[in-house]
Amino acid sequence: MEVQAGLMSRFAVQFEQHNLSAVEFEVLMRLARSPNHELRMTDLAAQTSLSTSGVTRVVDRMERDGLLCRRACPSDRRSAYAVVTESGMNRLTETLPGHVQLIQDWFVGQLEPAALEGLLDSLRVVRDAVHPGATAGSSASGGVAAGGATPPDATADAARGGAPGAR
C-alpha cells in the first residue's frame, strides 16, 4: 500500500498541473486506447472499478469540460458510449510526457529489466484474478487488450520508451 500511495501522491501533483483528477486521467487513457477512442459507459465502469453512477458523474463533469462527449449506441437505445473529444486528446497528450517520466523515475527505473518483466507478468495474473472486467469492452486476448495496453503494459511501454498501447 505504501508503494501505491507514494506513486499516487506524485501522480496527483502532476495531474493537478493539467487540471485533471486521477480518475479523469484514467478515463482519458482507457478511452484513448480503445477502438475509435470510445467505450460503452458500462464497460468504462467495469474497467475503472467505478459504479455506473460514478462513471456517469465523472463523464458528466468531463463532458462539461469539453474532454468527452456521449454517443448513442446504434444497436441498443439504453446504452451510450463515452468518446474522447479533440480537446480531451490534447489534454492527454499534454499530460502523458510528465506522467511517463514519473513512471520511469519512480517505478520502472527502480528495477532491473528482468525484475520488471517478472513483476509485470505477475501483476497481469493478479489483475485478471481480482478484476476480470479490467479489459471489458476491448478486444481482449489473454487479459491484454488488442490495440490498447492494460495498466501494467502501459508501465512496460514507458520502460521501453514507447507510448501506452504501442506494443
Salt bridges, closest charged atoms under 4 A:
GLU24 OE2 - ARG61 NE 2.81
GLU26 OE2 - ARG30 NE 2.82
GLU38 OE2 - ARG71 NH2 2.68
ASP60 OD1 - ARG70 NH2 2.66
GLU63 OE1 - ARG70 NH1 2.49
ASP76 OD1 - ARG78 NE 3.05
GLU117 OE2 - ARG160 NH2 2.99
ASP121 OD1 - ARG124 NH1 2.87
ASP128 OD1 - ARG127 NH2 2.66
ASP153 OD1 - ARG124 NH2 2.35
ASP153 OD1 - ARG167 NH1 2.97
ASP157 OD1 - ARG160 NH1 3.60
